[in-house]
Amino acid sequence: MCHEMEKIYSEGIESGELKKAKETALSMAEEGMDVKKIARLVKVSEDDIHKWIDENMCVAK
């Protein structure tokens, strides 16, 4: 049971870190920063950055 709780906790931490990276990336994109630079700074793939931006554009419409 302890191992399962550690796994759930770790997944929660990773999810939170990814959420924060997404928020940061979208803020940088709104400021006009280049996707390649955003990806390097938040340590996420350029494809993920593009996906997040596209998702954000759909929500904004």
CHARMM internal coordinates of N, CA and C (Angstrom, degrees):
IC EDIT
DIST 1 N 1 CA 1.4567
DIST 1 CA 1 C 1.5249
ANGL 1 N 1 CA 1 C 110.94
DIST 1 C 2 N 1.3157
ANGL 1 CA 1 C 2 N 116.40
DIHE 1 N 1 CA 1 C 2 N -38.28
DIST 2 N 2 CA 1.4561
ANGL 1 C 2 N 2 CA 120.78
DIHE 1 CA 1 C 2 N 2 CA -178.66
DIST 2 CA 2 C 1.5320
ANGL 2 N 2 CA 2 C 111.32
DIHE 1 C 2 N 2 CA 2 C -61.70
DIST 2 C 3 N 1.3302
ANGL 2 CA 2 C 3 N 115.93
DIHE 2 N 2 CA 2 C 3 N -40.78
DIST 3 N 3 CA 1.4663
ANGL 2 C 3 N 3 CA 120.45
DIHE 2 CA 2 C 3 N 3 CA 179.19
DIST 3 CA 3 C 1.5268
ANGL 3 N 3 CA 3 C 110.69
DIHE 2 C 3 N 3 CA 3 C -63.10
DIST 3 C 4 N 1.3283
ANGL 3 CA 3 C 4 N 116.77
DIHE 3 N 3 CA 3 C 4 N -40.52
DIST 4 N 4 CA 1.4638
ANGL 3 C 4 N 4 CA 120.73
DIHE 3 CA 3 C 4 N 4 CA 179.17
DIST 4 CA 4 C 1.5315
ANGL 4 N 4 CA 4 C 111.34
DIHE 3 C 4 N 4 CA 4 C -64.42
DIST 4 C 5 N 1.3074
ANGL 4 CA 4 C 5 N 116.96
DIHE 4 N 4 CA 4 C 5 N -40.24
DIST 5 N 5 CA 1.4647
ANGL 4 C 5 N 5 CA 120.90
DIHE 4 CA 4 C 5 N 5 CA 178.77
DIST 5 CA 5 C 1.5272
ANGL 5 N 5 CA 5 C 110.86
DIHE 4 C 5 N 5 CA 5 C -65.46
DIST 5 C 6 N 1.3282
ANGL 5 CA 5 C 6 N 116.45
DIHE 5 N 5 CA 5 C 6 N -40.12
DIST 6 N 6 CA 1.4607
ANGL 5 C 6 N 6 CA 120.27
DIHE 5 CA 5 C 6 N 6 CA 177.09
DIST 6 CA 6 C 1.5282
ANGL 6 N 6 CA 6 C 110.73
DIHE 5 C 6 N 6 CA 6 C -62.86
DIST 6 C 7 N 1.3337
ANGL 6 CA 6 C 7 N 115.95
DIHE 6 N 6 CA 6 C 7 N -39.92
DIST 7 N 7 CA 1.4679
ANGL 6 C 7 N 7 CA 120.63
DIHE 6 CA 6 C 7 N 7 CA 179.08
DIST 7 CA 7 C 1.5268
ANGL 7 N 7 CA 7 C 110.51
DIHE 6 C 7 N 7 CA 7 C -64.04
DIST 7 C 8 N 1.3237
ANGL 7 CA 7 C 8 N 116.85
DIHE 7 N 7 CA 7 C 8 N -45.65
DIST 8 N 8 CA 1.4638
ANGL 7 C 8 N 8 CA 121.42
DIHE 7 CA 7 C 8 N 8 CA 178.93
DIST 8 CA 8 C 1.5256
ANGL 8 N 8 CA 8 C 109.97
DIHE 7 C 8 N 8 CA 8 C -61.67
DIST 8 C 9 N 1.3172
ANGL 8 CA 8 C 9 N 116.92
DIHE 8 N 8 CA 8 C 9 N -43.62
DIST 9 N 9 CA 1.4693
ANGL 8 C 9 N 9 CA 121.85
DIHE 8 CA 8 C 9 N 9 CA 178.97
DIST 9 CA 9 C 1.5243
ANGL 9 N 9 CA 9 C 110.60
DIHE 8 C 9 N 9 CA 9 C -61.15
DIST 9 C 10 N 1.3362
ANGL 9 CA 9 C 10 N 116.80
DIHE 9 N 9 CA 9 C 10 N -46.41
DIST 10 N 10 CA 1.4641
ANGL 9 C 10 N 10 CA 121.22
DIHE 9 CA 9 C 10 N 10 CA -179.44
DIST 10 CA 10 C 1.5233
ANGL 10 N 10 CA 10 C 111.44
DIHE 9 C 10 N 10 CA 10 C -62.86
DIST 10 C 11 N 1.3274
ANGL 10 CA 10 C 11 N 116.26
DIHE 10 N 10 CA 10 C 11 N -40.92
DIST 11 N 11 CA 1.4671
ANGL 10 C 11 N 11 CA 119.92
DIHE 10 CA 10 C 11 N 11 CA 177.98
DIST 11 CA 11 C 1.5209
ANGL 11 N 11 CA 11 C 110.58
DIHE 10 C 11 N 11 CA 11 C -63.89
DIST 11 C 12 N 1.3221
ANGL 11 CA 11 C 12 N 116.78
DIHE 11 N 11 CA 11 C 12 N -37.30
DIST 12 N 12 CA 1.4620
ANGL 11 C 12 N 12 CA 120.83
DIHE 11 CA 11 C 12 N 12 CA 177.63
DIST 12 CA 12 C 1.5180
ANGL 12 N 12 CA 12 C 111.55
DIHE 11 C 12 N 12 CA 12 C -64.99
DIST 12 C 13 N 1.3108
ANGL 12 CA 12 C 13 N 116.70
DIHE 12 N 12 CA 12 C 13 N -41.76
DIST 13 N 13 CA 1.4673
ANGL 12 C 13 N 13 CA 121.77
DIHE 12 CA 12 C 13 N 13 CA 178.46
DIST 13 CA 13 C 1.5274
ANGL 13 N 13 CA 13 C 109.32
DIHE 12 C 13 N 13 CA 13 C -62.88
DIST 13 C 14 N 1.3394
ANGL 13 CA 13 C 14 N 116.48
DIHE 13 N 13 CA 13 C 14 N -47.60
DIST 14 N 14 CA 1.4630
ANGL 13 C 14 N 14 CA 120.55
DIHE 13 CA 13 C 14 N 14 CA -179.83
DIST 14 CA 14 C 1.5236
ANGL 14 N 14 CA 14 C 110.84
DIHE 13 C 14 N 14 CA 14 C -61.29
DIST 14 C 15 N 1.3211
ANGL 14 CA 14 C 15 N 116.63
DIHE 14 N 14 CA 14 C 15 N -41.16
DIST 15 N 15 CA 1.4613
ANGL 14 C 15 N 15 CA 120.94
DIHE 14 CA 14 C 15 N 15 CA 179.12
DIST 15 CA 15 C 1.5257
ANGL 15 N 15 CA 15 C 110.68
DIHE 14 C 15 N 15 CA 15 C -62.57
DIST 15 C 16 N 1.3234
ANGL 15 CA 15 C 16 N 116.24
DIHE 15 N 15 CA 15 C 16 N -42.58
DIST 16 N 16 CA 1.4640
ANGL 15 C 16 N 16 CA 121.06
DIHE 15 CA 15 C 16 N 16 CA 178.71
DIST 16 CA 16 C 1.5211
ANGL 16 N 16 CA 16 C 111.91
DIHE 15 C 16 N 16 CA 16 C -64.80
DIST 16 C 17 N 1.3255
ANGL 16 CA 16 C 17 N 116.28
DIHE 16 N 16 CA 16 C 17 N -39.91
DIST 17 N 17 CA 1.4595
ANGL 16 C 17 N 17 CA 120.59
DIHE 16 CA 16 C 17 N 17 CA 178.88
DIST 17 CA 17 C 1.5241
ANGL 17 N 17 CA 17 C 110.57
DIHE 16 C 17 N 17 CA 17 C -65.87
DIST 17 C 18 N 1.3293
ANGL 17 CA 17 C 18 N 116.17
DIHE 17 N 17 CA 17 C 18 N -40.13
DIST 18 N 18 CA 1.4596
ANGL 17 C 18 N 18 CA 120.16
DIHE 17 CA 17 C 18 N 18 CA 179.69
DIST 18 CA 18 C 1.5283
ANGL 18 N 18 CA 18 C 110.42
DIHE 17 C 18 N 18 CA 18 C -67.53
DIST 18 C 19 N 1.3195
ANGL 18 CA 18 C 19 N 116.74
DIHE 18 N 18 CA 18 C 19 N -38.59
DIST 19 N 19 CA 1.4660
ANGL 18 C 19 N 19 CA 121.05
DIHE 18 CA 18 C 19 N 19 CA 177.98
DIST 19 CA 19 C 1.5274
ANGL 19 N 19 CA 19 C 110.15
DIHE 18 C 19 N 19 CA 19 C -62.01
DIST 19 C 20 N 1.3215
ANGL 19 CA 19 C 20 N 116.07
DIHE 19 N 19 CA 19 C 20 N -43.22
DIST 20 N 20 CA 1.4681
ANGL 19 C 20 N 20 CA 120.47
DIHE 19 CA 19 C 20 N 20 CA 179.54
DIST 20 CA 20 C 1.5280
ANGL 20 N 20 CA 20 C 110.81
DIHE 19 C 20 N 20 CA 20 C -65.89
DIST 20 C 21 N 1.3348
ANGL 20 CA 20 C 21 N 116.70
DIHE 20 N 20 CA 20 C 21 N -40.32
DIST 21 N 21 CA 1.4633
ANGL 20 C 21 N 21 CA 120.69
DIHE 20 CA 20 C 21 N 21 CA 177.69
DIST 21 CA 21 C 1.5250
ANGL 21 N 21 CA 21 C 109.97
DIHE 20 C 21 N 21 CA 21 C -61.78
DIST 21 C 22 N 1.3216
ANGL 21 CA 21 C 22 N 116.33
DIHE 21 N 21 CA 21 C 22 N -40.99
DIST 22 N 22 CA 1.4682
ANGL 21 C 22 N 22 CA 120.70
DIHE 21 CA 21 C 22 N 22 CA 179.68
DIST 22 CA 22 C 1.5258
ANGL 22 N 22 CA 22 C 110.78
DIHE 21 C 22 N 22 CA 22 C -63.94
DIST 22 C 23 N 1.3261
ANGL 22 CA 22 C 23 N 116.66
DIHE 22 N 22 CA 22 C 23 N -45.99
DIST 23 N 23 CA 1.4687
ANGL 22 C 23 N 23 CA 120.35
DIHE 22 CA 22 C 23 N 23 CA 178.60
DIST 23 CA 23 C 1.5235
ANGL 23 N 23 CA 23 C 111.12
DIHE 22 C 23 N 23 CA 23 C -59.83
DIST 23 C 24 N 1.3194
ANGL 23 CA 23 C 24 N 116.01
DIHE 23 N 23 CA 23 C 24 N -44.09
DIST 24 N 24 CA 1.4626
ANGL 23 C 24 N 24 CA 121.23
DIHE 23 CA 23 C 24 N 24 CA 179.93
DIST 24 CA 24 C 1.5258
ANGL 24 N 24 CA 24 C 110.78
DIHE 23 C 24 N 24 CA 24 C -64.33
DIST 24 C 25 N 1.3249
ANGL 24 CA 24 C 25 N 116.18
DIHE 24 N 24 CA 24 C 25 N -45.25
DIST 25 N 25 CA 1.4669
ANGL 24 C 25 N 25 CA 120.96
DIHE 24 CA 24 C 25 N 25 CA -179.58
DIST 25 CA 25 C 1.5233
ANGL 25 N 25 CA 25 C 110.86
DIHE 24 C 25 N 25 CA 25 C -61.15
DIST 25 C 26 N 1.3208
ANGL 25 CA 25 C 26 N 116.77
DIHE 25 N 25 CA 25 C 26 N -43.45
DIST 26 N 26 CA 1.4695
ANGL 25 C 26 N 26 CA 119.51
DIHE 25 CA 25 C 26 N 26 CA -179.76
DIST 26 CA 26 C 1.5257
ANGL 26 N 26 CA 26 C 111.38
DIHE 25 C 26 N 26 CA 26 C -65.96
DIST 26 C 27 N 1.3086
ANGL 26 CA 26 C 27 N 117.08
DIHE 26 N 26 CA 26 C 27 N -37.09
DIST 27 N 27 CA 1.4683
ANGL 26 C 27 N 27 CA 120.12
DIHE 26 CA 26 C 27 N 27 CA 176.75
DIST 27 CA 27 C 1.5231
ANGL 27 N 27 CA 27 C 110.85
DIHE 26 C 27 N 27 CA 27 C -63.86
DIST 27 C 28 N 1.3274
ANGL 27 CA 27 C 28 N 115.81
DIHE 27 N 27 CA 27 C 28 N -42.85
DIST 28 N 28 CA 1.4624
ANGL 27 C 28 N 28 CA 120.11
DIHE 27 CA 27 C 28 N 28 CA 178.61
DIST 28 CA 28 C 1.5275
ANGL 28 N 28 CA 28 C 110.77
DIHE 27 C 28 N 28 CA 28 C -63.99
DIST 28 C 29 N 1.3284
ANGL 28 CA 28 C 29 N 116.42
DIHE 28 N 28 CA 28 C 29 N -41.28
DIST 29 N 29 CA 1.4676
ANGL 28 C 29 N 29 CA 120.28
DIHE 28 CA 28 C 29 N 29 CA 179.36
DIST 29 CA 29 C 1.5257
ANGL 29 N 29 CA 29 C 110.70
DIHE 28 C 29 N 29 CA 29 C -63.71
DIST 29 C 30 N 1.3265
ANGL 29 CA 29 C 30 N 116.74
DIHE 29 N 29 CA 29 C 30 N -39.95
DIST 30 N 30 CA 1.4667
ANGL 29 C 30 N 30 CA 120.53
DIHE 29 CA 29 C 30 N 30 CA 178.05
DIST 30 CA 30 C 1.5284
ANGL 30 N 30 CA 30 C 111.32
DIHE 29 C 30 N 30 CA 30 C -62.44
DIST 30 C 31 N 1.3174
ANGL 30 CA 30 C 31 N 116.89
DIHE 30 N 30 CA 30 C 31 N -28.88
DIST 31 N 31 CA 1.4590
ANGL 30 C 31 N 31 CA 121.65
DIHE 30 CA 30 C 31 N 31 CA 178.19
DIST 31 CA 31 C 1.5276
ANGL 31 N 31 CA 31 C 111.76
DIHE 30 C 31 N 31 CA 31 C -82.95
DIST 31 C 32 N 1.3359
ANGL 31 CA 31 C 32 N 116.85
DIHE 31 N 31 CA 31 C 32 N -1.57
DIST 32 N 32 CA 1.4566
ANGL 31 C 32 N 32 CA 120.74
DIHE 31 CA 31 C 32 N 32 CA 176.67
DIST 32 CA 32 C 1.5190
ANGL 32 N 32 CA 32 C 115.19
DIHE 31 C 32 N 32 CA 32 C 90.52
DIST 32 C 33 N 1.3122
ANGL 32 CA 32 C 33 N 117.15
DIHE 32 N 32 CA 32 C 33 N 13.03
DIST 33 N 33 CA 1.4594
ANGL 32 C 33 N 33 CA 120.09
DIHE 32 CA 32 C 33 N 33 CA -179.44
DIST 33 CA 33 C 1.5262
ANGL 33 N 33 CA 33 C 110.20
DIHE 32 C 33 N 33 CA 33 C -71.54
DIST 33 C 34 N 1.3144
ANGL 33 CA 33 C 34 N 116.36
DIHE 33 N 33 CA 33 C 34 N 145.90
DIST 34 N 34 CA 1.4560
ANGL 33 C 34 N 34 CA 124.20
DIHE 33 CA 33 C 34 N 34 CA 179.61
DIST 34 CA 34 C 1.5288
ANGL 34 N 34 CA 34 C 110.93
DIHE 33 C 34 N 34 CA 34 C -64.95
DIST 34 C 35 N 1.3367
ANGL 34 CA 34 C 35 N 116.66
DIHE 34 N 34 CA 34 C 35 N 137.85
DIST 35 N 35 CA 1.4668
ANGL 34 C 35 N 35 CA 122.19
DIHE 34 CA 34 C 35 N 35 CA -178.31
DIST 35 CA 35 C 1.5221
ANGL 35 N 35 CA 35 C 111.83
DIHE 34 C 35 N 35 CA 35 C -58.47
DIST 35 C 36 N 1.3171
ANGL 35 CA 35 C 36 N 116.97
DIHE 35 N 35 CA 35 C 36 N -40.42
DIST 36 N 36 CA 1.4633
ANGL 35 C 36 N 36 CA 120.65
DIHE 35 CA 35 C 36 N 36 CA -179.68
DIST 36 CA 36 C 1.5268
ANGL 36 N 36 CA 36 C 110.61
DIHE 35 C 36 N 36 CA 36 C -60.97
DIST 36 C 37 N 1.3194
ANGL 36 CA 36 C 37 N 116.59
DIHE 36 N 36 CA 36 C 37 N -41.45
DIST 37 N 37 CA 1.4594
ANGL 36 C 37 N 37 CA 120.95
DIHE 36 CA 36 C 37 N 37 CA 179.84
DIST 37 CA 37 C 1.5283
ANGL 37 N 37 CA 37 C 110.61
DIHE 36 C 37 N 37 CA 37 C -69.97
DIST 37 C 38 N 1.3247
ANGL 37 CA 37 C 38 N 117.64
DIHE 37 N 37 CA 37 C 38 N -40.85
DIST 38 N 38 CA 1.4626
ANGL 37 C 38 N 38 CA 121.55
DIHE 37 CA 37 C 38 N 38 CA 177.59
DIST 38 CA 38 C 1.5306
ANGL 38 N 38 CA 38 C 109.81
DIHE 37 C 38 N 38 CA 38 C -58.70
DIST 38 C 39 N 1.3350
ANGL 38 CA 38 C 39 N 115.71
DIHE 38 N 38 CA 38 C 39 N -47.97
DIST 39 N 39 CA 1.4677
ANGL 38 C 39 N 39 CA 120.72
DIHE 38 CA 38 C 39 N 39 CA -178.53
DIST 39 CA 39 C 1.5230
ANGL 39 N 39 CA 39 C 111.00
DIHE 38 C 39 N 39 CA 39 C -58.85
DIST 39 C 40 N 1.3106
ANGL 39 CA 39 C 40 N 115.87
DIHE 39 N 39 CA 39 C 40 N -41.86
DIST 40 N 40 CA 1.4654
ANGL 39 C 40 N 40 CA 119.86
DIHE 39 CA 39 C 40 N 40 CA 179.95
DIST 40 CA 40 C 1.5228
ANGL 40 N 40 CA 40 C 111.29
DIHE 39 C 40 N 40 CA 40 C -65.86
DIST 40 C 41 N 1.3222
ANGL 40 CA 40 C 41 N 117.01
DIHE 40 N 40 CA 40 C 41 N -41.71
DIST 41 N 41 CA 1.4624
ANGL 40 C 41 N 41 CA 120.69
DIHE 40 CA 40 C 41 N 41 CA -176.27
DIST 41 CA 41 C 1.5251
ANGL 41 N 41 CA 41 C 113.43
DIHE 40 C 41 N 41 CA 41 C -72.29
DIST 41 C 42 N 1.3274
ANGL 41 CA 41 C 42 N 117.29
DIHE 41 N 41 CA 41 C 42 N -38.19
DIST 42 N 42 CA 1.4714
ANGL 41 C 42 N 42 CA 119.30
DIHE 41 CA 41 C 42 N 42 CA -178.75
DIST 42 CA 42 C 1.5264
ANGL 42 N 42 CA 42 C 112.28
DIHE 41 C 42 N 42 CA 42 C -94.05
DIST 42 C 43 N 1.3484
ANGL 42 CA 42 C 43 N 115.47
DIHE 42 N 42 CA 42 C 43 N -1.30
DIST 43 N 43 CA 1.4674
ANGL 42 C 43 N 43 CA 122.17
DIHE 42 CA 42 C 43 N 43 CA 176.84
DIST 43 CA 43 C 1.5248
ANGL 43 N 43 CA 43 C 112.51
DIHE 42 C 43 N 43 CA 43 C 59.46
DIST 43 C 44 N 1.3409
ANGL 43 CA 43 C 44 N 114.50
DIHE 43 N 43 CA 43 C 44 N 49.28
DIST 44 N 44 CA 1.4608
ANGL 43 C 44 N 44 CA 123.03
DIHE 43 CA 43 C 44 N 44 CA 177.15
DIST 44 CA 44 C 1.5222
ANGL 44 N 44 CA 44 C 106.67
DIHE 43 C 44 N 44 CA 44 C -133.80
DIST 44 C 45 N 1.3217
ANGL 44 CA 44 C 45 N 117.20
DIHE 44 N 44 CA 44 C 45 N 153.58
DIST 45 N 45 CA 1.4665
ANGL 44 C 45 N 45 CA 120.13
DIHE 44 CA 44 C 45 N 45 CA -177.96
DIST 45 CA 45 C 1.5324
ANGL 45 N 45 CA 45 C 111.34
DIHE 44 C 45 N 45 CA 45 C -66.24
DIST 45 C 46 N 1.3200
ANGL 45 CA 45 C 46 N 114.79
DIHE 45 N 45 CA 45 C 46 N 152.91
DIST 46 N 46 CA 1.4627
ANGL 45 C 46 N 46 CA 120.15
DIHE 45 CA 45 C 46 N 46 CA 176.89
DIST 46 CA 46 C 1.5209
ANGL 46 N 46 CA 46 C 110.80
DIHE 45 C 46 N 46 CA 46 C -61.22
DIST 46 C 47 N 1.3319
ANGL 46 CA 46 C 47 N 116.45
DIHE 46 N 46 CA 46 C 47 N -36.05
DIST 47 N 47 CA 1.4701
ANGL 46 C 47 N 47 CA 120.31
DIHE 46 CA 46 C 47 N 47 CA 178.65
DIST 47 CA 47 C 1.5308
ANGL 47 N 47 CA 47 C 111.01
DIHE 46 C 47 N 47 CA 47 C -60.44
DIST 47 C 48 N 1.3323
ANGL 47 CA 47 C 48 N 116.17
DIHE 47 N 47 CA 47 C 48 N -41.91
DIST 48 N 48 CA 1.4648
ANGL 47 C 48 N 48 CA 119.54
DIHE 47 CA 47 C 48 N 48 CA 178.16
DIST 48 CA 48 C 1.5270
ANGL 48 N 48 CA 48 C 110.87
DIHE 47 C 48 N 48 CA 48 C -64.33
DIST 48 C 49 N 1.3089
ANGL 48 CA 48 C 49 N 116.69
DIHE 48 N 48 CA 48 C 49 N -41.14
DIST 49 N 49 CA 1.4656
ANGL 48 C 49 N 49 CA 120.52
DIHE 48 CA 48 C 49 N 49 CA 178.90
DIST 49 CA 49 C 1.5281
ANGL 49 N 49 CA 49 C 109.93
DIHE 48 C 49 N 49 CA 49 C -60.74
DIST 49 C 50 N 1.3302
ANGL 49 CA 49 C 50 N 116.19
DIHE 49 N 49 CA 49 C 50 N -47.22
DIST 50 N 50 CA 1.4743
ANGL 49 C 50 N 50 CA 120.12
DIHE 49 CA 49 C 50 N 50 CA 178.23
DIST 50 CA 50 C 1.5284
ANGL 50 N 50 CA 50 C 110.82
DIHE 49 C 50 N 50 CA 50 C -59.43
DIST 50 C 51 N 1.3282
ANGL 50 CA 50 C 51 N 116.88
DIHE 50 N 50 CA 50 C 51 N -42.08
DIST 51 N 51 CA 1.4653
ANGL 50 C 51 N 51 CA 121.52
DIHE 50 CA 50 C 51 N 51 CA -179.76
DIST 51 CA 51 C 1.5246
ANGL 51 N 51 CA 51 C 110.20
DIHE 50 C 51 N 51 CA 51 C -62.41
DIST 51 C 52 N 1.3320
ANGL 51 CA 51 C 52 N 116.84
DIHE 51 N 51 CA 51 C 52 N -44.68
DIST 52 N 52 CA 1.4600
ANGL 51 C 52 N 52 CA 120.72
DIHE 51 CA 51 C 52 N 52 CA 179.85
DIST 52 CA 52 C 1.5201
ANGL 52 N 52 CA 52 C 111.45
DIHE 51 C 52 N 52 CA 52 C -63.65
DIST 52 C 53 N 1.3235
ANGL 52 CA 52 C 53 N 116.42
DIHE 52 N 52 CA 52 C 53 N -41.24
DIST 53 N 53 CA 1.4622
ANGL 52 C 53 N 53 CA 120.46
DIHE 52 CA 52 C 53 N 53 CA 179.43
DIST 53 CA 53 C 1.5276
ANGL 53 N 53 CA 53 C 109.64
DIHE 52 C 53 N 53 CA 53 C -64.29
DIST 53 C 54 N 1.3277
ANGL 53 CA 53 C 54 N 116.90
DIHE 53 N 53 CA 53 C 54 N -44.37
DIST 54 N 54 CA 1.4552
ANGL 53 C 54 N 54 CA 121.10
DIHE 53 CA 53 C 54 N 54 CA 179.07
DIST 54 CA 54 C 1.5377
ANGL 54 N 54 CA 54 C 111.12
DIHE 53 C 54 N 54 CA 54 C -61.77
DIST 54 C 55 N 1.3347
ANGL 54 CA 54 C 55 N 116.79
DIHE 54 N 54 CA 54 C 55 N -43.33
DIST 55 N 55 CA 1.4574
ANGL 54 C 55 N 55 CA 121.22
DIHE 54 CA 54 C 55 N 55 CA 178.05
DIST 55 CA 55 C 1.5132
ANGL 55 N 55 CA 55 C 110.21
DIHE 54 C 55 N 55 CA 55 C -61.72
DIST 55 C 56 N 1.3166
ANGL 55 CA 55 C 56 N 116.00
DIHE 55 N 55 CA 55 C 56 N -41.93
DIST 56 N 56 CA 1.4664
ANGL 55 C 56 N 56 CA 120.95
DIHE 55 CA 55 C 56 N 56 CA -178.11
DIST 56 CA 56 C 1.5329
ANGL 56 N 56 CA 56 C 110.57
DIHE 55 C 56 N 56 CA 56 C -66.68
DIST 56 C 57 N 1.3314
ANGL 56 CA 56 C 57 N 116.88
DIHE 56 N 56 CA 56 C 57 N -36.06
DIST 57 N 57 CA 1.4629
ANGL 56 C 57 N 57 CA 120.65
DIHE 56 CA 56 C 57 N 57 CA 178.81
DIST 57 CA 57 C 1.5187
ANGL 57 N 57 CA 57 C 110.18
DIHE 56 C 57 N 57 CA 57 C -66.06
DIST 57 C 58 N 1.3426
ANGL 57 CA 57 C 58 N 117.40
DIHE 57 N 57 CA 57 C 58 N -39.18
DIST 58 N 58 CA 1.4601
ANGL 57 C 58 N 58 CA 121.37
DIHE 57 CA 57 C 58 N 58 CA 179.63
DIST 58 CA 58 C 1.5262
ANGL 58 N 58 CA 58 C 110.96
DIHE 57 C 58 N 58 CA 58 C -65.12
DIST 58 C 59 N 1.3169
ANGL 58 CA 58 C 59 N 117.11
DIHE 58 N 58 CA 58 C 59 N -38.55
DIST 59 N 59 CA 1.4533
ANGL 58 C 59 N 59 CA 121.81
DIHE 58 CA 58 C 59 N 59 CA -179.81
DIST 59 CA 59 C 1.5263
ANGL 59 N 59 CA 59 C 110.17
DIHE 58 C 59 N 59 CA 59 C -70.61
DIST 59 C 60 N 1.3254
ANGL 59 CA 59 C 60 N 117.34
DIHE 59 N 59 CA 59 C 60 N -35.18
DIST 60 N 60 CA 1.4577
ANGL 59 C 60 N 60 CA 122.41
DIHE 59 CA 59 C 60 N 60 CA -177.00
DIST 60 CA 60 C 1.5181
ANGL 60 N 60 CA 60 C 112.28
DIHE 59 C 60 N 60 CA 60 C -71.60
DIST 60 C 61 N 1.3100
ANGL 60 CA 60 C 61 N 118.22
DIHE 60 N 60 CA 60 C 61 N -23.67
DIST 61 N 61 CA 1.4712
ANGL 60 C 61 N 61 CA 121.01
DIHE 60 CA 60 C 61 N 61 CA -177.23
DIST 61 CA 61 C 1.4856
ANGL 61 N 61 CA 61 C 113.08
DIHE 60 C 61 N 61 CA 61 C -72.23
END
COOR INIT
IC SEED 1 N 1 CA 1 C
IC BUILD
